[in-house]
Amino acid sequence: MVVTFINQEEISILHHIAIGTKDPENLAEFYKKVPGLGFVKEFKDTDGSIRSVWLQIEESGLLMIEKKNVPKYPEALIFSLLDSHGNPYPIETLRPHYFQKTNFTLYFLDPEGNQFGFSSYPEPLARFLEWDLEHG
């Protein structure tokens, strides 16, 4: 499953995406930095350990990072390359995580090896790149 967000102002059917991890706090910290999701809420187990962290995706969606013994993850989390003001995300900071691309999407790996990316669709990705993916 590849999740791509398109024009959130026109379509607002996404409620949340849930992913499972052994370390929800660490993975939440990563997604707060890349792509800058906002903190919403944290849930704890009776022993005080973090059970779940909710992060805001744009205006209407949530990324729910849940503690699981066996991690569960979508095929890829794909974010829009452009923010709500039309500015591209500073993807050059993600070079160490890069692993593949299409004409419209760059794919990276998060700290647990899960795929995430940034899509420029319908504009070609090359229009926004300032670095050569093939040669670092």
Z-matrix of the N, CA and C atoms (Angstrom, degrees):
N
C 1 1.448
C 2 1.523 1 108.56
N 3 1.294 2 117.83 1 128.28
C 4 1.450 3 123.26 2 174.18
C 5 1.517 4 107.39 3 -113.66
N 6 1.316 5 117.14 4 124.43
C 7 1.453 6 122.38 5 -178.62
C 8 1.521 7 107.77 6 -102.57
N 9 1.314 8 116.95 7 117.76
C 10 1.460 9 121.72 8 177.45
C 11 1.512 10 108.37 9 -122.07
N 12 1.316 11 117.01 10 132.05
C 13 1.456 12 121.40 11 -179.61
C 14 1.515 13 108.84 12 -93.40
N 15 1.334 14 115.86 13 128.53
C 16 1.455 15 120.02 14 178.95
C 17 1.517 16 109.08 15 -122.62
N 18 1.277 17 116.66 16 133.46
C 19 1.455 18 125.57 17 175.20
C 20 1.527 19 113.20 18 27.01
N 21 1.319 20 116.61 19 78.30
C 22 1.460 21 122.61 20 -178.32
C 23 1.516 22 112.89 21 -56.74
N 24 1.339 23 119.24 22 -24.86
C 25 1.459 24 120.64 23 -179.50
C 26 1.523 25 111.35 24 -71.00
N 27 1.328 26 117.28 25 -30.50
C 28 1.461 27 120.42 26 -179.34
C 29 1.521 28 112.32 27 -89.95
N 30 1.326 29 117.23 28 -37.28
C 31 1.459 30 121.13 29 -176.48
C 32 1.522 31 108.23 30 -123.73
N 33 1.319 32 116.36 31 123.69
C 34 1.453 33 120.51 32 -179.59
C 35 1.516 34 109.44 33 -132.35
N 36 1.341 35 116.79 34 56.92
C 37 1.455 36 120.31 35 -177.67
C 38 1.530 37 112.30 36 -97.57
N 39 1.327 38 117.71 37 -12.38
C 40 1.455 39 120.81 38 -179.51
C 41 1.524 40 109.56 39 -76.61
N 42 1.317 41 116.96 40 126.39
C 43 1.460 42 120.74 41 173.37
C 44 1.516 43 110.00 42 -99.59
N 45 1.352 44 116.55 43 -55.79
C 46 1.454 45 118.83 44 178.58
C 47 1.523 46 111.84 45 -158.22
N 48 1.309 47 114.02 46 160.82
C 49 1.460 48 123.24 47 170.60
C 50 1.513 49 104.98 48 -121.39
N 51 1.310 50 117.57 49 129.23
C 52 1.460 51 121.36 50 178.90
C 53 1.525 52 109.38 51 -110.52
N 54 1.325 53 115.14 52 134.86
C 55 1.459 54 120.18 53 174.19
C 56 1.523 55 108.16 54 -128.53
N 57 1.311 56 115.42 55 148.74
C 58 1.454 57 120.99 56 -179.62
C 59 1.516 58 110.93 57 -106.73
N 60 1.330 59 115.62 58 142.62
C 61 1.456 60 121.65 59 -179.17
C 62 1.522 61 109.52 60 -153.54
N 63 1.310 62 116.65 61 155.27
C 64 1.463 63 120.47 62 175.03
C 65 1.522 64 111.22 63 -74.95
N 66 1.339 65 117.43 64 -21.31
C 67 1.461 66 121.91 65 -176.09
C 68 1.538 67 110.75 66 -131.84
N 69 1.346 68 117.93 67 78.69
C 70 1.466 69 120.21 68 -176.54
C 71 1.530 70 113.63 69 -62.38
N 72 1.306 71 118.40 70 -32.79
C 73 1.463 72 120.48 71 -178.88
C 74 1.533 73 110.90 72 -65.12
N 75 1.323 74 117.67 73 -45.59
C 76 1.459 75 122.02 74 -179.78
C 77 1.527 76 111.41 75 -64.96
N 78 1.331 77 117.20 76 -45.77
C 79 1.461 78 120.18 77 -178.82
C 80 1.530 79 111.03 78 -67.14
N 81 1.328 80 117.38 79 -35.61
C 82 1.468 81 120.83 80 176.58
C 83 1.525 82 110.43 81 -63.77
N 84 1.312 83 117.85 82 -40.80
C 85 1.467 84 120.93 83 178.02
C 86 1.521 85 110.62 84 -60.48
N 87 1.333 86 117.28 85 -39.89
C 88 1.458 87 121.17 86 178.16
C 89 1.526 88 110.79 87 -61.55
N 90 1.342 89 117.32 88 -50.06
C 91 1.464 90 120.64 89 -177.08
C 92 1.536 91 112.69 90 -72.82
N 93 1.321 92 118.69 91 -18.01
C 94 1.466 93 119.99 92 171.89
C 95 1.533 94 109.92 93 -71.82
N 96 1.316 95 116.61 94 -28.86
C 97 1.468 96 120.82 95 178.38
C 98 1.522 97 111.24 96 -88.36
N 99 1.325 98 117.28 97 -42.64
C 100 1.474 99 123.61 98 -176.50
C 101 1.515 100 107.05 99 -124.61
N 102 1.257 101 122.57 100 104.03
C 103 1.456 102 131.34 101 9.34
C 104 1.513 103 114.22 102 -100.48
N 105 1.287 104 118.87 103 26.61
C 106 1.462 105 120.16 104 178.07
C 107 1.516 106 113.73 105 90.77
N 108 1.325 107 117.27 106 35.98
C 109 1.466 108 120.02 107 178.58
C 110 1.525 109 109.72 108 -68.25
N 111 1.312 110 115.87 109 147.74
C 112 1.457 111 121.17 110 -178.26
C 113 1.520 112 112.54 111 -89.42
N 114 1.323 113 116.32 112 142.18
C 115 1.462 114 122.55 113 177.32
C 116 1.524 115 109.72 114 -69.68
N 117 1.344 116 116.30 115 135.40
C 118 1.465 117 121.61 116 178.12
C 119 1.517 118 110.83 117 -114.35
N 120 1.347 119 116.07 118 -54.83
C 121 1.458 120 119.48 119 -171.23
C 122 1.518 121 109.72 120 -161.11
N 123 1.319 122 115.38 121 153.66
C 124 1.459 123 121.99 122 178.12
C 125 1.530 124 108.32 123 -131.42
N 126 1.326 125 116.27 124 138.72
C 127 1.461 126 121.30 125 178.35
C 128 1.524 127 108.49 126 -118.89
N 129 1.335 128 116.67 127 142.25
C 130 1.462 129 120.80 128 -178.40
C 131 1.521 130 111.01 129 -120.59
N 132 1.334 131 114.47 130 151.03
C 133 1.460 132 121.51 131 172.91
C 134 1.528 133 108.77 132 -76.68
N 135 1.318 134 116.59 133 171.28
C 136 1.463 135 120.80 134 -178.87
C 137 1.530 136 112.21 135 -62.23
N 138 1.342 137 117.64 136 -24.38
C 139 1.467 138 120.75 137 178.34
C 140 1.533 139 112.31 138 -84.20
N 141 1.340 140 117.65 139 0.58
C 142 1.457 141 121.76 140 178.34
C 143 1.517 142 114.97 141 92.06
N 144 1.326 143 117.34 142 -7.15
C 145 1.467 144 119.69 143 178.78
C 146 1.531 145 110.02 144 -76.77
N 147 1.316 146 115.86 145 153.30
C 148 1.467 147 120.84 146 -178.29
C 149 1.528 148 110.00 147 -72.95
N 150 1.332 149 115.15 148 125.71
C 151 1.466 150 122.78 149 179.47
C 152 1.521 151 111.54 150 -97.66
N 153 1.350 152 116.36 151 -32.77
C 154 1.452 153 120.44 152 -175.29
C 155 1.525 154 109.50 153 -159.85
N 156 1.346 155 115.14 154 143.57
C 157 1.461 156 121.24 155 174.00
C 158 1.522 157 107.29 156 -128.79
N 159 1.321 158 116.19 157 130.94
C 160 1.458 159 121.27 158 178.00
C 161 1.519 160 109.11 159 -106.31
N 162 1.338 161 115.92 160 132.68
C 163 1.456 162 122.56 161 178.30
C 164 1.522 163 109.50 162 -123.48
N 165 1.329 164 116.72 163 145.22
C 166 1.464 165 122.58 164 -177.29
C 167 1.525 166 111.04 165 -84.05
N 168 1.342 167 115.94 166 130.40
C 169 1.460 168 122.99 167 172.36
C 170 1.521 169 106.44 168 -108.62
N 171 1.331 170 115.74 169 109.54
C 172 1.470 171 120.80 170 -179.45
C 173 1.523 172 110.40 171 53.89
N 174 1.326 173 116.81 172 -142.12
C 175 1.460 174 121.37 173 -176.30
C 176 1.525 175 113.38 174 -84.74
N 177 1.334 176 116.83 175 -32.39
C 178 1.459 177 118.15 176 -165.98
C 179 1.518 178 116.39 177 -121.52
N 180 1.302 179 119.90 178 -7.31
C 181 1.455 180 119.66 179 -173.82
C 182 1.512 181 113.41 180 -114.57
N 183 1.327 182 114.56 181 158.98
C 184 1.458 183 121.65 182 178.16
C 185 1.522 184 110.27 183 -125.75
N 186 1.316 185 115.98 184 144.31
C 187 1.458 186 122.36 185 167.21
C 188 1.517 187 105.08 186 -106.51
N 189 1.335 188 116.17 187 114.09
C 190 1.458 189 121.83 188 -179.09
C 191 1.520 190 108.07 189 -102.28
N 192 1.313 191 116.30 190 113.44
C 193 1.460 192 122.10 191 -179.02
C 194 1.517 193 107.17 192 -100.53
N 195 1.327 194 115.88 193 111.47
C 196 1.458 195 122.95 194 -171.14
C 197 1.529 196 111.55 195 -109.89
N 198 1.323 197 116.63 196 141.19
C 199 1.457 198 121.21 197 176.99
C 200 1.527 199 109.40 198 -73.84
N 201 1.337 200 116.07 199 123.83
C 202 1.465 201 122.75 200 179.37
C 203 1.520 202 108.18 201 -139.07
N 204 1.326 203 116.67 202 142.25
C 205 1.467 204 120.04 203 175.28
C 206 1.513 205 110.97 204 -68.17
N 207 1.329 206 116.39 205 -36.53
C 208 1.458 207 121.94 206 175.76
C 209 1.528 208 106.37 207 -112.11
N 210 1.344 209 117.62 208 108.90
C 211 1.469 210 119.69 209 -177.49
C 212 1.523 211 113.14 210 -56.52
N 213 1.317 212 116.29 211 140.78
C 214 1.461 213 123.49 212 175.51
C 215 1.510 214 106.84 213 -127.01
N 216 1.334 215 116.31 214 136.84
C 217 1.455 216 119.97 215 -172.64
C 218 1.515 217 109.64 216 -151.29
N 219 1.327 218 118.22 217 143.61
C 220 1.467 219 119.67 218 172.22
C 221 1.531 220 109.72 219 -63.52
N 222 1.311 221 116.91 220 165.36
C 223 1.472 222 120.87 221 177.80
C 224 1.524 223 110.66 222 -55.50
N 225 1.317 224 116.47 223 -44.20
C 226 1.467 225 120.93 224 177.96
C 227 1.520 226 109.43 225 -162.43
N 228 1.323 227 116.15 226 145.59
C 229 1.461 228 122.29 227 170.47
C 230 1.514 229 106.23 228 -101.00
N 231 1.326 230 116.79 229 118.27
C 232 1.455 231 120.54 230 -177.32
C 233 1.526 232 108.41 231 -115.12
N 234 1.321 233 115.40 232 120.89
C 235 1.453 234 122.20 233 179.74
C 236 1.527 235 108.98 234 -102.97
N 237 1.306 236 116.07 235 156.78
C 238 1.454 237 120.54 236 175.35
C 239 1.524 238 108.98 237 -68.58
N 240 1.322 239 116.52 238 135.55
C 241 1.458 240 120.81 239 177.57
C 242 1.524 241 111.06 240 -66.71
N 243 1.337 242 116.47 241 -30.27
C 244 1.460 243 121.21 242 -177.55
C 245 1.520 244 111.19 243 -100.27
N 246 1.322 245 116.38 244 138.10
C 247 1.461 246 119.44 245 176.15
C 248 1.533 247 109.41 246 -79.81
N 249 1.312 248 117.53 247 -176.72
C 250 1.465 249 121.46 248 -176.02
C 251 1.529 250 112.78 249 -66.19
N 252 1.336 251 117.59 250 -12.75
C 253 1.469 252 121.77 251 177.64
C 254 1.525 253 111.66 252 -100.65
N 255 1.336 254 117.81 253 3.54
C 256 1.455 255 121.37 254 179.14
C 257 1.520 256 114.70 255 85.15
N 258 1.331 257 116.71 256 10.10
C 259 1.459 258 120.80 257 178.62
C 260 1.525 259 110.68 258 -91.38
N 261 1.335 260 118.05 259 135.31
C 262 1.467 261 119.44 260 179.82
C 263 1.525 262 111.84 261 -73.49
N 264 1.344 263 114.88 262 146.73
C 265 1.457 264 121.25 263 173.73
C 266 1.530 265 107.96 264 -64.15
N 267 1.329 266 119.83 265 141.34
C 268 1.469 267 121.12 266 -178.86
C 269 1.536 268 112.05 267 -73.33
N 270 1.329 269 115.70 268 75.16
C 271 1.469 270 120.89 269 -173.91
C 272 1.515 271 114.14 270 -66.25
N 273 1.352 272 117.90 271 -16.99
C 274 1.461 273 118.74 272 179.46
C 275 1.526 274 111.91 273 -60.56
N 276 1.327 275 117.24 274 -22.60
C 277 1.467 276 120.30 275 178.12
C 278 1.523 277 112.00 276 -72.82
N 279 1.336 278 116.99 277 -11.05
C 280 1.471 279 121.34 278 -176.20
C 281 1.522 280 113.46 279 -99.76
N 282 1.312 281 118.53 280 7.29
C 283 1.476 282 121.07 281 -177.74
C 284 1.528 283 113.73 282 -46.49
N 285 1.341 284 119.45 283 -44.64
C 286 1.471 285 118.50 284 -177.93
C 287 1.530 286 114.15 285 -63.50
N 288 1.323 287 117.17 286 -18.73
C 289 1.463 288 121.40 287 -177.02
C 290 1.533 289 113.16 288 -99.74
N 291 1.335 290 117.46 289 -7.21
C 292 1.466 291 122.48 290 -175.79
C 293 1.524 292 111.59 291 -65.19
N 294 1.383 293 116.17 292 139.85
C 295 1.454 294 117.64 293 171.94
C 296 1.520 295 115.18 294 -140.99
N 297 1.320 296 121.17 295 -18.71
C 298 1.463 297 120.34 296 174.55
C 299 1.516 298 111.32 297 -166.66
N 300 1.359 299 115.34 298 169.87
C 301 1.463 300 119.71 299 179.33
C 302 1.520 301 110.05 300 -149.38
N 303 1.339 302 114.08 301 163.09
C 304 1.456 303 122.59 302 168.05
C 305 1.527 304 105.17 303 -121.17
N 306 1.310 305 118.06 304 -170.50
C 307 1.466 306 120.23 305 177.18
C 308 1.523 307 112.59 306 -67.04
N 309 1.340 308 117.15 307 -19.82
C 310 1.453 309 120.90 308 -174.94
C 311 1.527 310 114.61 309 -123.86
N 312 1.325 311 118.91 310 -13.45
C 313 1.462 312 121.07 311 -171.43
C 314 1.525 313 111.95 312 -134.74
N 315 1.330 314 115.21 313 136.55
C 316 1.462 315 122.39 314 170.42
C 317 1.517 316 107.54 315 -100.58
N 318 1.330 317 116.91 316 135.30
C 319 1.462 318 122.14 317 179.14
C 320 1.520 319 110.10 318 -112.22
N 321 1.322 320 115.28 319 139.57
C 322 1.456 321 122.96 320 -179.92
C 323 1.523 322 108.52 321 -132.66
N 324 1.330 323 116.38 322 171.92
C 325 1.461 324 121.76 323 175.13
C 326 1.520 325 108.93 324 -118.22
N 327 1.343 326 115.61 325 133.54
C 328 1.459 327 119.28 326 176.83
C 329 1.533 328 108.83 327 -80.19
N 330 1.333 329 119.30 328 -179.56
C 331 1.464 330 120.66 329 -176.63
C 332 1.529 331 115.25 330 -59.97
N 333 1.332 332 117.43 331 -19.25
C 334 1.460 333 120.39 332 178.62
C 335 1.526 334 112.44 333 -99.81
N 336 1.337 335 117.57 334 5.84
C 337 1.458 336 121.35 335 177.76
C 338 1.519 337 114.31 336 86.28
N 339 1.325 338 118.64 337 11.99
C 340 1.456 339 122.95 338 178.47
C 341 1.525 340 109.98 339 -86.29
N 342 1.327 341 116.12 340 147.07
C 343 1.454 342 121.21 341 -179.59
C 344 1.526 343 111.98 342 -79.17
N 345 1.334 344 114.81 343 135.54
C 346 1.453 345 121.31 344 167.37
C 347 1.518 346 106.00 345 -141.28
N 348 1.300 347 116.48 346 164.58
C 349 1.453 348 117.64 347 -177.73
C 350 1.501 349 112.97 348 -162.15
N 351 1.342 350 113.28 349 -179.70
C 352 1.454 351 122.32 350 177.81
C 353 1.513 352 107.65 351 -132.32
N 354 1.332 353 116.26 352 128.12
C 355 1.454 354 121.89 353 -178.20
C 356 1.523 355 110.59 354 -111.37
N 357 1.326 356 115.17 355 138.78
C 358 1.459 357 121.59 356 177.07
C 359 1.527 358 111.59 357 -103.71
N 360 1.334 359 117.64 358 3.51
C 361 1.465 360 122.36 359 -175.87
C 362 1.528 361 110.64 360 -51.53
N 363 1.312 362 119.73 361 133.52
C 364 1.461 363 129.57 362 12.39
C 365 1.534 364 114.42 363 -92.44
N 366 1.333 365 117.49 364 -0.54
C 367 1.468 366 120.69 365 178.45
C 368 1.528 367 109.75 366 -80.40
N 369 1.326 368 118.71 367 142.15
C 370 1.468 369 120.92 368 177.11
C 371 1.531 370 111.09 369 -62.43
N 372 1.299 371 115.70 370 139.40
C 373 1.454 372 122.86 371 -178.86
C 374 1.532 373 112.14 372 -58.07
N 375 1.326 374 117.12 373 -37.41
C 376 1.465 375 121.68 374 -176.65
C 377 1.531 376 112.07 375 -55.92
N 378 1.314 377 117.23 376 -27.24
C 379 1.465 378 121.49 377 179.80
C 380 1.534 379 112.27 378 -62.55
N 381 1.327 380 116.91 379 -26.06
C 382 1.458 381 121.90 380 -174.02
C 383 1.525 382 114.47 381 -105.85
N 384 1.322 383 117.70 382 -10.52
C 385 1.465 384 120.53 383 -175.06
C 386 1.516 385 111.83 384 -80.48
N 387 1.309 386 115.18 385 136.12
C 388 1.454 387 121.53 386 175.48
C 389 1.513 388 111.76 387 -112.69
N 390 1.331 389 117.40 388 2.19
C 391 1.459 390 120.26 389 179.53
C 392 1.524 391 109.44 390 -137.25
N 393 1.320 392 115.01 391 152.82
C 394 1.457 393 123.08 392 -177.33
C 395 1.521 394 109.25 393 -83.74
N 396 1.337 395 117.03 394 111.63
C 397 1.462 396 121.57 395 -177.29
C 398 1.523 397 112.57 396 -66.81
N 399 1.302 398 116.85 397 -32.45
C 400 1.460 399 120.63 398 -176.26
C 401 1.537 400 112.81 399 -76.57
N 402 1.326 401 116.47 400 -25.73
C 403 1.463 402 119.47 401 -174.31
C 404 1.528 403 113.70 402 -125.15
N 405 1.361 404 115.52 403 21.54
C 406 1.461 405 119.81 404 176.44
C 407 1.469 406 113.29 405 72.27
